[in-house]
Amino acid sequence: MNFGEILKGKEEEGKEKHVPEIEIIRGHGKANADFVRVVVGKEVPHPNTVEHHIEWVELYGITKKGQTIDFGRMNFEPVHTEPVGTFHVNNIDDFKAFCALEYCNIHGVWQNCIEV
């Protein structure tokens, strides 16, 4: 089995929104900081119950030189948190793409990538 075989994307999307949306936020606040935000269920909220919820999101960046950077994982507790992760990214212009993964405890691992 290939790891790619377990990843789901927009093609498999149903009424519940699982595909992680990736947003670039440039020049935020007094520090003029850049962020990448990953949101699951932006337009149609994903259930957030103990029985059915998003457990985590991860963010990866691909630099213009082809290096993959792991920005980390944010874990979520059902009921008490929403599946939104914000990652501070230094030198955002050094990146050509960002990819996010998320895990739904019922429907598995979902992916999305954007080019910058």
N, CA, C and O atoms as a DFTB+ gen file, in Angstrom:
464 C
 N C O
     1  1       0.856      -1.187       0.000
     2  2       0.000       0.000       0.000
     3  2       0.893       1.239       0.000
     4  3       1.930       1.267       0.664
     5  1       0.494       2.231      -0.728
     6  2       1.179       3.506      -0.810
     7  2       0.476       4.484       0.118
     8  3      -0.753       4.500       0.182
     9  1       1.249       5.310       0.848
    10  2       0.655       6.274       1.778
    11  2      -0.365       7.163       1.073
    12  3      -1.388       7.518       1.660
    13  1      -0.098       7.520      -0.160
    14  2      -1.005       8.368      -0.923
    15  2      -2.391       7.772      -1.111
    16  3      -3.352       8.501      -1.360
    17  1      -2.504       6.453      -0.994
    18  2      -3.788       5.793      -1.170
    19  2      -4.776       6.076      -0.029
    20  3      -5.984       5.918      -0.206
    21  1      -4.274       6.489       1.126
    22  2      -5.182       6.762       2.248
    23  2      -5.578       8.235       2.333
    24  3      -6.495       8.588       3.074
    25  1      -4.890       9.095       1.576
    26  2      -5.202      10.523       1.602
    27  2      -6.408      10.820       0.724
    28  3      -6.512      10.320      -0.396
    29  1      -7.312      11.634       1.238
    30  2      -8.505      12.023       0.488
    31  2      -8.437      13.509       0.173
    32  3      -7.802      14.281       0.892
    33  1      -9.103      13.903      -0.915
    34  2      -9.102      15.298      -1.324
    35  2     -10.474      15.754      -1.751
    36  3     -11.484      15.155      -1.382
    37  1     -10.508      16.820      -2.532
    38  2     -11.768      17.433      -2.954
    39  2     -12.674      16.478      -3.725
    40  3     -13.897      16.614      -3.686
    41  1     -12.078      15.512      -4.426
    42  2     -12.883      14.577      -5.211
    43  2     -13.807      13.734      -4.333
    44  3     -14.901      13.364      -4.760
    45  1     -13.379      13.434      -3.123
    46  2     -14.163      12.588      -2.220
    47  2     -15.062      13.376      -1.280
    48  3     -15.795      12.789      -0.484
    49  1     -15.012      14.685      -1.364
    50  2     -15.761      15.540      -0.432
    51  2     -17.254      15.269      -0.528
    52  3     -17.801      15.131      -1.622
    53  1     -17.898      15.197       0.611
    54  2     -19.342      14.986       0.682
    55  2     -20.009      16.183       1.322
    56  3     -19.519      17.306       1.198
    57  1     -21.104      15.963       1.996
    58  2     -21.826      17.071       2.627
    59  2     -21.057      17.648       3.809
    60  3     -21.161      18.841       4.096
    61  1     -20.285      16.808       4.494
    62  2     -19.441      17.301       5.580
    63  2     -18.125      17.748       4.957
    64  3     -17.535      17.028       4.152
    65  1     -17.683      18.906       5.323
    66  2     -16.490      19.462       4.703
    67  2     -15.237      19.048       5.481
    68  3     -15.049      19.428       6.636
    69  1     -14.393      18.265       4.819
    70  2     -13.174      17.757       5.434
    71  2     -11.903      18.365       4.854
    72  3     -10.885      18.437       5.544
    73  1     -11.945      18.804       3.599
    74  2     -10.728      19.302       2.955
    75  2     -10.246      20.551       3.686
    76  3     -10.998      21.518       3.816
    77  1      -8.997      20.544       4.165
    78  2      -8.489      21.717       4.875
    79  2      -8.294      22.909       3.929
    80  3      -7.630      22.791       2.900
    81  1      -8.870      24.034       4.285
    82  2      -8.680      25.275       3.521
    83  2      -7.408      25.951       4.035
    84  3      -7.154      25.984       5.239
    85  1      -6.622      26.483       3.118
    86  2      -5.359      27.140       3.477
    87  2      -5.464      28.609       3.108
    88  3      -5.779      28.954       1.968
    89  1      -5.196      29.475       4.085
    90  2      -5.258      30.925       3.870
    91  2      -3.899      31.546       4.204
    92  3      -3.273      31.189       5.202
    93  1      -3.458      32.463       3.372
    94  2      -2.223      33.215       3.621
    95  2      -2.615      34.566       4.212
    96  3      -3.447      35.279       3.651
    97  1      -2.015      34.910       5.342
    98  2      -2.279      36.192       6.003
    99  2      -0.946      36.942       6.054
   100  3      -0.024      36.538       6.762
   101  1      -0.858      38.020       5.307
   102  2       0.401      38.785       5.225
   103  2       0.322      40.085       6.015
   104  3      -0.715      40.747       6.058
   105  1       1.437      40.430       6.634
   106  2       1.569      41.724       7.280
   107  2       0.595      41.973       8.413
   108  3       0.003      43.049       8.489
   109  1       0.415      41.007       9.291
   110  2      -0.561      41.129      10.376
   111  2       0.041      41.822      11.609
   112  3       1.152      41.507      12.037
   113  1      -0.700      42.745      12.150
   114  2      -0.340      43.391      13.410
   115  2       0.845      44.325      13.320
   116  3       1.363      44.606      12.239
   117  1       1.269      44.808      14.500
   118  2       2.392      45.742      14.573
   119  2       3.694      45.126      14.090
   120  3       4.564      45.826      13.573
   121  1       3.827      43.815      14.259
   122  2       5.049      43.134      13.849
   123  2       5.069      42.851      12.347
   124  3       6.070      42.370      11.817
   125  1       3.951      43.154      11.653
   126  2       3.860      42.923      10.221
   127  2       4.175      41.457       9.880
   128  3       4.859      41.165       8.899
   129  1       3.660      40.551      10.714
   130  2       3.969      39.127      10.615
   131  2       3.120      38.428       9.553
   132  3       2.007      38.850       9.238
   133  1       3.680      37.354       9.016
   134  2       2.980      36.530       8.033
   135  2       2.559      35.215       8.685
   136  3       3.305      34.622       9.465
   137  1       1.357      34.776       8.349
   138  2       0.802      33.545       8.902
   139  2       0.171      32.717       7.800
   140  3      -0.218      33.237       6.754
   141  1       0.075      31.416       8.051
   142  2      -0.713      30.520       7.221
   143  2      -1.736      29.889       8.156
   144  3      -1.387      29.308       9.183
   145  1      -3.004      30.015       7.779
   146  2      -4.083      29.470       8.609
   147  2      -4.709      28.287       7.884
   148  3      -4.952      28.336       6.678
   149  1      -4.967      27.221       8.643
   150  2      -5.623      26.028       8.119
   151  2      -6.971      25.917       8.816
   152  3      -7.048      25.881      10.044
   153  1      -8.043      25.864       8.008
   154  2      -9.402      25.822       8.541
   155  2     -10.111      24.603       7.962
   156  3     -10.078      24.375       6.752
   157  1     -10.747      23.826       8.820
   158  2     -11.551      22.697       8.368
   159  2     -13.015      23.064       8.594
   160  3     -13.406      23.428       9.703
   161  1     -13.818      22.965       7.540
   162  2     -15.237      23.286       7.657
   163  2     -15.515      24.771       7.620
   164  3     -16.384      25.257       8.344
   165  1     -14.791      25.497       6.790
   166  2     -14.941      26.949       6.725
   167  2     -16.341      27.358       6.260
   168  3     -16.981      28.199       6.891
   169  1     -16.814      26.775       5.175
   170  2     -18.135      27.144       4.648
   171  2     -19.258      26.312       5.251
   172  3     -20.339      26.829       5.532
   173  1     -19.003      25.033       5.448
   174  2     -19.974      24.140       6.083
   175  2     -19.269      23.525       7.283
   176  3     -18.350      22.726       7.108
   177  1     -19.679      23.880       8.500
   178  2     -18.977      23.383       9.693
   179  2     -18.965      21.856       9.780
   180  3     -19.956      21.185       9.492
   181  1     -17.827      21.344      10.181
   182  2     -17.680      19.914      10.432
   183  2     -18.245      19.630      11.817
   184  3     -18.107      20.463      12.712
   185  1     -18.882      18.467      12.020
   186  2     -19.344      18.134      13.375
   187  2     -18.198      18.203      14.383
   188  3     -17.049      17.915      14.046
   189  1     -18.507      18.574      15.587
   190  2     -17.493      18.702      16.628
   191  2     -18.025      18.072      17.909
   192  3     -18.231      18.740      18.922
   193  1     -18.239      16.762      17.825
   194  2     -18.731      16.008      18.974
   195  2     -17.681      14.980      19.373
   196  3     -16.738      14.735      18.621
   197  1     -17.833      14.390      20.523
   198  2     -16.902      13.355      20.954
   199  2     -16.904      12.204      19.957
   200  3     -15.861      11.603      19.698
   201  1     -18.061      11.898      19.401
   202  2     -18.191      10.781      18.469
   203  2     -17.637      11.089      17.074
   204  3     -17.216      10.169      16.373
   205  1     -17.628      12.356      16.656
   206  2     -17.234      12.730      15.291
   207  2     -16.599      14.116      15.325
   208  3     -17.286      15.112      15.556
   209  1     -15.294      14.182      15.098
   210  2     -14.585      15.464      15.190
   211  2     -13.259      15.422      14.433
   212  3     -12.793      14.359      14.025
   213  1     -12.667      16.596      14.254
   214  2     -11.332      16.728      13.676
   215  2     -10.343      16.643      14.837
   216  3     -10.439      17.395      15.806
   217  1      -9.396      15.720      14.722
   218  2      -8.421      15.530      15.797
   219  2      -7.190      16.423      15.653
   220  3      -6.656      16.903      16.653
   221  1      -6.729      16.651      14.403
   222  2      -5.530      17.471      14.220
   223  2      -5.421      18.019      12.798
   224  3      -6.057      17.518      11.870
   225  1      -4.598      19.062      12.650
   226  2      -4.175      19.563      11.344
   227  2      -2.653      19.693      11.363
   228  3      -2.056      19.964      12.405
   229  1      -2.042      19.499      10.208
   230  2      -0.608      19.680      10.034
   231  2      -0.382      20.599       8.842
   232  3      -1.180      20.625       7.904
   233  1       0.724      21.359       8.887
   234  2       1.068      22.247       7.774
   235  2       2.492      21.987       7.330
   236  3       3.409      21.859       8.142
   237  1       2.655      21.912       5.998
   238  2       3.963      21.748       5.379
   239  2       4.138      22.850       4.340
   240  3       3.178      23.273       3.696
   241  1       5.375      23.305       4.190
   242  2       5.694      24.279       3.156
   243  2       6.745      23.709       2.235
   244  3       7.627      22.971       2.673
   245  1       6.659      24.045       0.963
   246  2       7.664      23.642      -0.012
   247  2       8.357      24.915      -0.470
   248  3       7.730      25.803      -1.048
   249  1       9.651      24.996      -0.207
   250  2      10.401      26.194      -0.565
   251  2      10.637      26.240      -2.066
   252  3      10.462      25.242      -2.766
   253  1      11.034      27.397      -2.548
   254  2      11.341      27.559      -3.972
   255  2      12.553      26.716      -4.371
   256  3      12.758      26.445      -5.554
   257  1      13.361      26.298      -3.378
   258  2      14.506      25.421      -3.642
   259  2      14.110      23.947      -3.590
   260  3      14.945      23.076      -3.835
   261  1      12.835      23.656      -3.270
   262  2      12.356      22.282      -3.253
   263  2      12.420      21.580      -1.909
   264  3      12.113      20.392      -1.820
   265  1      12.811      22.287      -0.871
   266  2      12.883      21.695       0.474
   267  2      11.494      21.673       1.110
   268  3      10.728      22.624       0.958
   269  1      11.166      20.594       1.819
   270  2       9.896      20.495       2.530
   271  2      10.122      20.859       3.992
   272  3      10.997      20.300       4.653
   273  1       9.323      21.803       4.491
   274  2       9.410      22.267       5.877
   275  2       8.147      21.825       6.615
   276  3       7.034      22.080       6.154
   277  1       8.319      21.170       7.746
   278  2       7.206      20.739       8.594
   279  2       6.976      21.830       9.645
   280  3       7.803      22.016      10.537
   281  1       5.864      22.543       9.541
   282  2       5.561      23.609      10.492
   283  2       4.926      23.091      11.769
   284  3       4.811      23.832      12.746
   285  1       4.516      21.846      11.780
   286  2       3.992      21.260      12.996
   287  2       2.543      20.822      12.885
   288  3       1.924      20.854      11.821
   289  1       2.035      20.411      14.041
   290  2       0.681      19.871      14.152
   291  2      -0.035      20.592      15.282
   292  3       0.551      20.912      16.316
   293  1      -1.316      20.837      15.055
   294  2      -2.178      21.359      16.116
   295  2      -3.241      20.304      16.390
   296  3      -3.940      19.856      15.481
   297  1      -3.352      19.916      17.653
   298  2      -4.345      18.936      18.089
   299  2      -5.556      19.654      18.652
   300  3      -5.440      20.719      19.258
   301  1      -6.726      19.052      18.442
   302  2      -7.972      19.658      18.892
   303  2      -8.753      18.698      19.782
   304  3      -8.804      17.494      19.530
   305  1      -9.348      19.243      20.806
   306  2     -10.247      18.482      21.668
   307  2     -11.657      18.629      21.128
   308  3     -12.062      19.732      20.760
   309  1     -12.419      17.531      21.074
   310  2     -13.803      17.660      20.604
   311  2     -14.609      18.535      21.550
   312  3     -14.333      18.601      22.748
   313  1     -15.595      19.196      20.998
   314  2     -16.551      20.046      21.699
   315  2     -15.940      21.377      22.134
   316  3     -16.570      22.419      21.949
   317  1     -14.742      21.377      22.703
   318  2     -14.161      22.579      23.313
   319  2     -13.329      23.436      22.370
   320  3     -13.038      24.586      22.698
   321  1     -12.934      22.915      21.209
   322  2     -12.112      23.686      20.270
   323  2     -12.687      23.573      18.865
   324  3     -13.493      22.688      18.577
   325  1     -12.264      24.474      18.007
   326  2     -12.655      24.441      16.595
   327  2     -11.413      24.077      15.779
   328  3     -10.303      24.429      16.178
   329  1     -11.569      23.386      14.655
   330  2     -10.419      22.964      13.862
   331  2      -9.848      24.087      13.001
   332  3     -10.013      24.103      11.781
   333  1      -9.175      25.017      13.661
   334  2      -8.504      26.135      12.993
   335  2      -7.098      26.222      13.571
   336  3      -6.927      26.390      14.779
   337  1      -6.097      26.107      12.710
   338  2      -4.705      26.216      13.151
   339  2      -4.020      27.354      12.433
   340  3      -4.122      27.479      11.213
   341  1      -3.317      28.190      13.190
   342  2      -2.591      29.318      12.609
   343  2      -1.105      29.146      12.889
   344  3      -0.690      28.954      14.032
   345  1      -0.307      29.220      11.820
   346  2       1.134      28.990      11.902
   347  2       1.873      30.256      11.475
   348  3       1.633      30.775      10.385
   349  1       2.769      30.756      12.325
   350  2       3.599      31.916      12.002
   351  2       4.706      31.427      11.064
   352  3       5.436      30.491      11.391
   353  1       4.825      32.070       9.892
   354  2       5.799      31.643       8.888
   355  2       6.763      32.795       8.616
   356  3       6.364      33.848       8.118
   357  1       8.030      32.582       8.947
   358  2       9.065      33.562       8.611
   359  2       9.447      33.402       7.143
   360  3       9.423      32.289       6.619
   361  1       9.794      34.476       6.486
   362  2      10.269      34.442       5.095
   363  2       9.274      33.741       4.172
   364  3       9.650      32.865       3.394
   365  1       8.022      34.126       4.262
   366  2       6.959      33.464       3.498
   367  2       7.206      33.524       1.985
   368  3       6.744      32.657       1.244
   369  1       7.929      34.541       1.536
   370  2       8.219      34.655       0.103
   371  2       9.216      33.608      -0.390
   372  3       9.424      33.477      -1.597
   373  1       9.838      32.860       0.530
   374  2      10.750      31.782       0.142
   375  2       9.996      30.511      -0.252
   376  3      10.606      29.540      -0.700
   377  1       8.661      30.515      -0.085
   378  2       7.861      29.312      -0.331
   379  2       7.096      29.412      -1.642
   380  3       6.634      30.484      -2.033
   381  1       6.974      28.258      -2.318
   382  2       6.190      28.200      -3.550
   383  2       4.849      27.509      -3.325
   384  3       3.938      27.654      -4.141
   385  1       4.713      26.754      -2.224
   386  2       3.454      26.048      -1.959
   387  2       3.333      25.710      -0.476
   388  3       4.324      25.629       0.250
   389  1       2.090      25.516      -0.053
   390  2       1.787      25.035       1.292
   391  2       0.802      23.884       1.161
   392  3      -0.117      23.920       0.343
   393  1       1.014      22.859       1.985
   394  2       0.131      21.693       1.992
   395  2      -0.324      21.429       3.426
   396  3       0.446      21.559       4.377
   397  1      -1.586      21.059       3.551
   398  2      -2.142      20.758       4.868
   399  2      -2.766      19.370       4.859
   400  3      -3.327      18.921       3.859
   401  1      -2.653      18.710       5.998
   402  2      -3.330      17.440       6.246
   403  2      -4.231      17.641       7.452
   404  3      -3.931      18.449       8.331
   405  1      -5.334      16.906       7.492
   406  2      -6.181      16.898       8.681
   407  2      -6.749      15.519       8.871
   408  3      -6.899      14.757       7.915
   409  1      -7.072      15.192      10.132
   410  2      -7.578      13.873      10.452
   411  2      -8.936      13.959      11.138
   412  3      -9.075      14.565      12.200
   413  1      -9.930      13.343      10.512
   414  2     -11.267      13.189      11.082
   415  2     -11.312      11.791      11.706
   416  3     -10.924      10.811      11.070
   417  1     -11.780      11.702      12.935
   418  2     -11.759      10.410      13.619
   419  2     -12.661       9.368      12.953
   420  3     -12.534       8.180      13.250
   421  1     -13.563       9.775      12.067
   422  2     -14.431       8.811      11.376
   423  2     -14.037       8.640       9.906
   424  3     -14.055       7.524       9.387
   425  1     -13.679       9.749       9.230
   426  2     -13.475       9.712       7.778
   427  2     -12.018       9.738       7.331
   428  3     -11.760       9.796       6.129
   429  1     -11.063       9.699       8.245
   430  2      -9.668       9.555       7.886
   431  2      -8.924      10.839       7.600
   432  3      -9.299      11.915       8.066
   433  1      -7.851      10.706       6.815
   434  2      -6.898      11.801       6.548
   435  2      -7.243      12.482       5.224
   436  3      -7.460      11.821       4.209
   437  1      -7.290      13.814       5.255
   438  2      -7.632      14.642       4.095
   439  2      -6.484      15.606       3.821
   440  3      -5.743      15.986       4.727
   441  1      -6.352      15.993       2.562
   442  2      -5.233      16.851       2.159
   443  2      -5.697      17.995       1.265
   444  3      -6.751      17.937       0.632
   445  1      -4.869      19.033       1.238
   446  2      -5.042      20.123       0.289
   447  2      -3.707      20.844       0.166
   448  3      -2.960      20.950       1.138
   449  1      -3.409      21.341      -1.039
   450  2      -2.200      22.131      -1.280
   451  2      -2.571      23.360      -2.089
   452  3      -3.485      23.325      -2.913
   453  1      -1.854      24.446      -1.845
   454  2      -2.011      25.645      -2.656
   455  2      -0.637      26.137      -3.088
   456  3       0.353      25.957      -2.379
   457  1      -0.591      26.753      -4.247
   458  2       0.625      27.418      -4.689
   459  2       0.536      28.877      -4.299
   460  3      -0.545      29.466      -4.292
   461  1       1.687      29.461      -3.973
   462  2       1.698      30.864      -3.572
   463  2       2.285      31.713      -4.671
   464  3       2.382      32.932      -4.524
